[in-house]
């Protein structure tokens, strides 16, 4: 996250704080941000609220009563609403802190700019709080991911064990077992302790519920489980064909489960993966 607090007319930088590694001249960027906002006001009669440029997501808040422009930038994985909410909190804190100074300087920010430096610590305190909350949110999201995948794995097991004759069932389980062994010998996954809590047998099926989300490499685990899901569906399609698989998925209500949880899947960035796998694309 990067924060600018600027005098909206002159572009004078009152505060700058970056938590990202960026190779830019903060003063040049300050002038650009002010000019860009003034262009928007002149051309469209309104201030910019948000924009994506330079690989970042940007949020603007113009505070005309105090001639201030607040700007925040962050990576694109941070939602616009979240970025703007954080910027609103900083804006509110800044105005509460320096409103008396603005009045004392006769509605102007001109003067010694060092007086604003202590506010950087307030921004850092906010950021630490947001980072802690973000870590907890990511952990909660990962629990949701595990729960969703475990439920879908149970549905797939029900199809194989309860909707197929023994010949097809045994062939599918043997192929899955062989592909799973090959997966475990792939370089990214071989001898990875974080994957030891994921187990499989033809009788007991897959179990991922014993994972330890707090300690494990979440990205590695996600790729591994996604690979397992692809293996299962690919084997089913190769043995039974697309049409039969569509019918199985429908009968076991996998499509209904996806539809009922589509908003959660989107929030977890799983929607496209799940749809691709179960639409057999």
C-alpha positions in Angstrom: 0.0 0.0 0.0 1.2 3.5 -0.8 -0.3 6.7 0.6 -0.2 10.3 -0.5 -1.8 13.2 1.2 -1.5 16.3 -1.0 -2.6 19.9 -1.1 -5.2 19.6 -3.9 -4.5 22.8 -5.8 -0.7 23.0 -5.6 0.1 19.3 -5.4 2.4 20.0 -2.4 3.1 16.7 -0.7 2.1 16.7 3.0 2.5 13.0 3.7 4.0 10.1 1.7 4.3 6.5 3.0 5.0 3.4 1.0 4.7 -0.2 2.2 5.5 -1.5 -1.3 8.9 -1.6 -3.0 8.5 0.9 -5.9 11.1 2.6 -8.0 9.5 6.0 -8.4 10.1 9.6 -7.5 7.4 10.4 -4.9 7.5 14.2 -5.7 7.1 13.7 -9.4 4.3 11.3 -8.8 2.7 13.7 -6.4 2.5 16.4 -9.2 1.2 13.8 -11.6 -1.6 12.7 -9.2 -2.7 16.3 -8.6 -2.7 17.2 -12.3 -4.6 14.0 -13.2 -7.3 14.8 -10.7 -7.5 18.4 -11.9 -7.9 17.1 -15.4 -10.8 14.9 -14.3 -12.5 17.8 -12.6 -12.1 20.1 -15.7 -13.1 17.4 -18.2 -15.8 15.5 -16.4 -16.8 17.9 -13.5 -15.9 15.3 -10.9 -12.9 13.9 -9.1 -11.4 10.5 -9.9 -12.5 7.8 -7.5 -10.6 4.8 -8.6 -8.4 3.7 -11.5 -6.0 0.9 -12.5 -2.6 1.9 -14.0 1.0 0.9 -13.7 0.0 -2.5 -12.4 -1.6 -1.0 -9.3 -5.1 -0.2 -8.2 -5.6 3.5 -7.2 -8.2 5.2 -5.1 -8.7 9.0 -4.8 -10.6 11.0 -2.2 -10.9 14.8 -2.7 -11.7 16.8 0.4 -12.6 20.3 -0.9 -13.4 21.7 2.5 -9.8 21.4 3.4 -8.2 21.5 0.0 -6.8 18.0 0.4 -6.4 15.1 -2.0 -5.9 11.7 -0.5 -4.5 8.9 -2.8 -3.9 5.3 -2.0 -2.4 2.6 -4.3 -2.1 -1.1 -3.8 -1.7 -4.3 -5.8 -4.7 -5.4 -7.9 -5.6 -8.3 -5.5 -6.8 -5.7 -3.0 -10.4 -4.9 -3.8 -11.4 -1.3 -4.6 -13.9 -1.1 -1.8 -11.3 -2.2 0.7 -8.7 0.2 -0.5 -11.1 3.1 -0.5 -12.3 2.2 3.0 -8.7 2.2 4.3 -8.1 5.6 2.6 -11.3 6.9 4.2 -10.0 5.9 7.7 -6.7 7.7 7.0 -8.5 10.8 5.7 -10.7 11.0 8.8 -7.7 10.6 11.2 -5.7 13.2 9.4 -8.4 15.8 9.4 -9.1 15.2 13.1 -5.4 15.6 13.8 -4.7 18.7 11.8 -8.0 20.6 11.6 -6.8 23.0 14.3 -3.6 23.6 12.4 -5.5 24.4 9.2 -7.7 26.9 11.1 -4.7 28.4 12.8 -3.0 28.9 9.4 -6.1 30.6 8.1 -7.4 27.8 6.0 -4.0 27.0 4.4 -1.5 24.2 4.6 1.5 26.5 3.8 4.3 26.5 6.3 6.6 24.0 8.0 5.7 20.6 6.5 7.7 18.7 9.2 4.7 19.1 11.5 3.0 16.3 9.5 5.7 13.7 9.9 4.4 12.2 13.2 1.2 11.2 11.3 3.3 8.6 9.4 3.3 6.6 12.6 -0.5 6.7 12.7 -0.6 5.3 9.2 1.9 2.6 10.2 -0.3 1.7 13.1 -3.3 1.4 10.9 -1.4 -0.7 8.4 -0.3 -3.1 11.1 -3.9 -3.6 12.2 -5.0 -4.2 8.6 -2.3 -6.7 8.0 -3.2 -8.7 11.1 -6.8 -8.7 10.0 -5.8 -9.7 6.5 -3.8 -12.6 7.8 -6.8 -13.8 9.8 -9.1 -13.3 6.8 -6.7 -15.4 4.6 -6.7 -18.1 7.1 -10.5 -18.1 7.3 -10.7 -18.2 3.5 -8.3 -21.2 3.4 -10.6 -23.1 5.8 -13.5 -22.3 3.4 -11.4 -23.6 0.5 -10.7 -26.9 2.4 -14.4 -27.3 3.3 -15.5 -26.8 -0.3 -13.0 -29.2 -1.8 -13.7 -31.8 0.9 -17.5 -31.6 0.1 -16.9 -32.0 -3.6 -14.5 -34.9 -3.0 -17.3 -36.6 -1.0 -19.7 -36.0 -3.8 -17.3 -37.5 -6.3 -16.8 -40.5 -4.1 -20.5 -41.0 -3.8 -20.8 -41.1 -7.6 -18.0 -43.7 -8.0 -19.1 -45.9 -5.1 -22.9 -45.7 -5.4 -23.7 -44.8 -9.0 -21.4 -47.1 -11.0 -21.1 -50.9 -11.5 -18.1 -52.6 -10.0 -16.2 -52.9 -13.3 -16.2 -49.2 -14.0 -15.7 -48.3 -10.3 -12.6 -50.5 -10.0 -11.1 -49.3 -13.2 -11.6 -45.6 -12.2 -10.1 -46.2 -8.7 -7.1 -48.0 -10.1 -6.5 -45.2 -12.6 -6.9 -42.5 -9.9 -4.5 -44.4 -7.7 -1.9 -44.7 -10.4 -2.2 -41.0 -11.4 -2.1 -40.0 -7.7 1.2 -41.9 -7.2 2.6 -40.1 -10.3 1.5 -36.7 -8.9 3.3 -37.4 -5.7 6.5 -38.0 -7.7 6.2 -34.7 -9.6 8.9 -32.2 -8.6 6.7 -29.5 -7.0 5.0 -32.1 -4.7 7.6 -34.8 -4.0 8.5 -35.3 -0.4 6.7 -32.2 0.7 5.8 -32.4 4.5 2.9 -30.0 4.1 1.1 -32.6 1.9 1.5 -35.5 4.3 -1.9 -34.8 5.9 -3.6 -35.4 2.6 -4.3 -39.1 2.3 -5.8 -41.5 -0.3 -6.7 -45.1 -0.6 -9.2 -46.9 -2.8 -11.3 -47.9 0.2 -11.1 -44.7 2.2 -10.9 -42.2 -0.7 -9.3 -38.8 -0.3 -9.1 -37.0 3.1 -7.9 -33.4 3.3 -9.7 -32.4 6.5 -6.6 -33.1 8.6 -4.6 -30.4 7.0 -3.0 -27.8 9.3 -3.9 -24.5 7.6 -1.9 -22.3 10.1 1.4 -24.0 9.4 1.2 -25.2 5.8 2.2 -23.6 2.5 -1.2 -22.6 1.3 -0.3 -22.0 -2.3 1.4 -25.4 -2.6 -1.6 -27.2 -0.9 -4.0 -25.4 -3.2 -2.1 -26.5 -6.4 -1.9 -30.0 -5.1 -5.7 -30.3 -4.3 -6.6 -28.7 -7.6 -4.4 -31.3 -9.4 -6.2 -34.1 -7.5 -9.5 -32.7 -8.5 -8.4 -32.6 -12.2 -7.1 -36.2 -12.0 -10.4 -37.5 -10.7 -12.6 -35.8 -13.2 -10.3 -36.6 -16.1 -10.3 -40.3 -15.2 -14.1 -40.3 -14.9 -14.4 -38.6 -18.3 -12.0 -41.0 -20.0 -13.7 -44.1 -18.6 -17.4 -43.1 -18.7 -17.5 -40.3 -21.3 -18.6 -36.7 -21.1 -22.4 -37.2 -21.3 -22.4 -39.8 -18.5 -20.3 -37.5 -16.3 -22.6 -34.6 -16.9 -25.5 -36.8 -15.7 -23.5 -38.1 -12.7 -22.6 -34.5 -11.6 -26.2 -33.5 -12.0 -27.7 -36.5 -10.1 -25.2 -36.0 -7.2 -26.2 -32.2 -7.2 -22.6 -31.0 -7.8 -23.9 -28.4 -10.2 -26.5 -27.2 -7.6 -23.8 -27.0 -5.0 -21.6 -24.9 -7.3 -24.6 -22.6 -8.1 -25.6 -22.2 -4.4 -22.0 -21.3 -3.5 -21.0 -19.3 -6.5 -20.6 -16.0 -4.6 -18.3 -17.7 -2.1 -16.4 -19.4 -4.9 -15.9 -16.0 -6.6 -14.6 -14.5 -3.3 -12.1 -17.3 -3.0 -11.1 -17.1 -6.7 -12.2 -20.7 -7.2 -15.2 -20.1 -9.5 -13.4 -20.3 -12.8 -11.4 -23.4 -11.8 -14.5 -25.3 -10.5 -16.5 -24.4 -13.6 -13.7 -25.4 -15.9 -13.3 -28.8 -14.2 -17.0 -29.7 -14.0 -18.1 -28.4 -17.3 -15.3 -30.6 -18.7 -13.8 -27.8 -20.7 
